[in-house]
């Protein structure tokens, strides 16, 4: 994994409309909104935002709308990806969405890597979040670093992050790394050595905003690994950044952890 070069995040950008209330509303009740804000969201977009906060040169690839609100934006296709100059990038991260098309994109990167010196190879990472998106499950075997969600792991029959990375590692490509975050229970990861790294969660003094915490965790792990840190260091850093994010609105101030 090269410790230099830009990171490209491929996936969704969307508009998050966040309503703040005094307490979690009961079902079928009306609750007055204390405040509301609009902010850019989407897994890959959020991860790119946090990478930037952490001082990692990065870029985003996704479908953008001309107006502030839009419907039915198309997914990025392999033909779109084929027009991107991959020369500046040393790490490309995919938010699992349209799996078949994304496999074609990854195949292009693999072909380029075969023509490069090993030290210049592009690291491929993928996120598999939603168990119902069956076409993304195949991505687990095609990333150098694979991030799986708690929901995905539980759907596969596992009840902890450590059990999930142990049980699912056989589906990862040879030499790959498998990472699973488990919310307030922390995270676990394993790689070619077979050793399992674990980190606790680092909750903030006051819980403010958990939206995008998982995307923040991914950014923290990518930032650390891309700088040459160990898997244990990267896992702990990802949990620390995610914990700090939960104590603030949005993503400001995360760079203080660098």
N, C-alpha and C positions, 0 to 999 in steps of 0.2 A: 504494500500500500504506500504509494508515493507521498512523502511529507510535504509536497509543494504542488502548486497549481490550483486552478479554480474548480469549484464544485457547481455542477448543473443539476437543478431539481426539476423533474418533469412530472406534471400532474395538474391538480385542480387549483384554480383561484376562484373565489366566490365572495359574495357579500354576506357577512354575518350581521344580523340585527339583534342586538343584545338588550333585553329588558331587565332592569334591576328592580326587585321587590324586597319588602322587608323580611319575608320568610317564605319558605317553599310552599307554593299554593296547594291546597287540597283539591282533589279531583272534582271536576264539575262545579268549581267556585270561581267567582270573579275576584281578581286582586288588582288593586291600584298599583300602577307602575311608578316607582320612585324616580327613575331616570331611564334614558334609553340612549344607546350609541350605535353607530354603524362603523364597522371596521372590516378591512380586507381579511378574508379567511381562506380556507382550503388547505388541506394537509401539506402539499408540496410548497405552496406559497408561504405558509407559516414557517416551515422548516427553513426556507430560503431567508426569510426575515430574521430568524434567530441566528443563522449562520453569519449573516451580515453583522448583527449585534456582537457576535463573538470574534469579529475581525477576520472571518474567512472570506476571501474573494469568491463571489458566487453569482449565479445567474438563474433565471426562472424560465421555463418553457411551458406554456399552457395557452388555452384559448381565452382571449380577452374580448370584452364587449365595448362598443363605442360609447354607450351610455352608462349611467350609474347602476341601472337595474336591467337585466336581460334574462331571457328564458331560453332553455334548450340549446345551450352552447355545445357544439360538437366536441368530441374527444380528439386529442392529438393522435394522428395516424403515423404509421411508419414512413409513409411518403413525405409527411411534413418533417419528420425527424431527419430524413435523408438529406435535407437541404441545410442542416446545421453544420457549421465548421467545428469539428470536435477537437481541433488542434490545441486550443487553449485549456482544455479540461483534463484533469487528472482523476476526477471522481464524478460519476453520474448516478443520481438517486432517482428511482421511480416510485411514485405513489401508485400502488396496484389499482388499476382501473379497468382498462380494456386489455386483458391479458394477452390475447393472441397477437394484437398489434405491438404490444410492448415486448413480446418475445422477438419479434422481427427487429425492433430497435436494438435490443441487447445483442442480437446476432451480428448487427453491423459493428458494434463496439468490439465484440469478440474477434471479428475478422481483422479489424484495425490493430487490435492488440497482438495478433499473431505476426504482424509485420513490424512491430516495434520491439525495441530492446525491453527486457523485463522491467527495468527501472523506469521506463516511460509508459508502462501500461496504465490504462484507465481502470480504476476500481469501480465495480458495479454494485450498487446496493438497491434493495427493493423493500417496500413495506407491504405486508399483507395484513389488512385490518379487518375487513368484513367477511365473516364466514359465509354469508349468503352469495357473495360474488365468486361463484365457483370458478370462473375462467381465470381469476387471479391466483388460485391455489398453485397452479403450475409454476409460478414464478419462484417458489421456494427452492427449486433446484437450479436456479440460474443467476443467483447473486453471490458475489464474493462476501457481502455482508447482508444478512436477511433479518429484517425486523418483523416479528409477529406480535399481534395484539393479544391482550388478555382474552377478548371474546373469541378470537380464532383458536387460541390454545384450549379454552374451555370447550369449544365445539368439537375439538379433536379428542376430548376426554381427559384433559389434564387439569389439576386443581392448584397448581402453583407454577411460578415461572421456572423454577429449577427443574421440576418434573417435565415441563414442556420442552425445554431445550435439550434435556437428556433424551426424551422420547422421540423428538422430531428431528434430531440432528442427522440421522441417517438419510433424510430426504434432501439435505443440503449438498451442493456440489463439493467435490473433493477439495479440501483445503479451505472451505468457506467458514464463516462465522455466523452463528445463530443467536439472536438477541430477543428477549421477551421482557417487556415491562408489565408490572402487575399493580399499577396504581400505588396506593398507600403501603403496599407490601414490598415495594422496591422493584428490583429487576435482576435478571440472571442472563448469562451468556456463556457460550462454549465455542471452542474452535478445534483445530486439528489435533491439539495436544490431548483432548478429551477432558481436561480439567474444566470445572464449572466455576465461573466467577459470579459472585453475588454482591449486591449492594442494597443497603436499606434505602428507604425513601427519606427525604430531608424536608419535612413539612415546614412551611413558614410559620412565624409566630401568630399571624392572623391569616386565615384563608380568605382570599379576595376573589380570584378568578381562575378557574381550572380549564377554561376553554383553550385548547391548543397545547395543553401540557404534554401530551404524547408526541406532538410534532416537535416541541421544544426538546424533549428527551432525545429524539432521533438526531436533531441538530447537534446537541452536545456530544453524542457518541461519535458522529461523523467528524466534528471538529477535532476531537481528541485523537481519533485514529489517523486522520489525515495529517496530523502533526507528528506522527510516529510514536504516540503513547501506547502503553500496553492495553490489552483488553480490559483488565481490572480497572486501570486508571480511567479509561474511556467510559466504562459503565458507571463508575462512581461520579464522574463529572456530569454525565447525562442526567443522573438522578438529582444532583445538586442544582443544575440549571433548571430542571423541571420544577423542583421545589421552590426555587426563587421566583419562577414565573407565576406560581400559584398564589404568591403574596402580593402581586401587582396587577393592575389592569393592563391588558395588552402585553407588550414585550419590551418595554423600555427598561434600561438599566441592567440588562442581563450581561452586558460586556464587562461589568465590574468583576465577574468571576474569572476572567482570563488572567 
